[in-house]
């Protein structure tokens, strides 16, 4: 089930604003999810649309999953 991880431009900015160790941990969690499906996921409703979040405490990544890739739209702190 190995997929590639593709970062959107805003998600890259989010990642670059983090401490490098935190950014590496978020990236590692996304790579692991893309490779094995492992991770804490939730569907949430945002403006009437269901979006998928991958949680990497205290952050979450808004993602879209296709058979080929995991597209990362944003990485935001929730706590």
Secondary structure, DSSP 4 states (H G I P E B T S, - for coil): ---EEEE-HHHHHHHHTS-HHHHHHHHHHHHHHHHH--SEEEEEEETTEEEEEEEETTEEEEEEE-SSEEEEEEEEE--
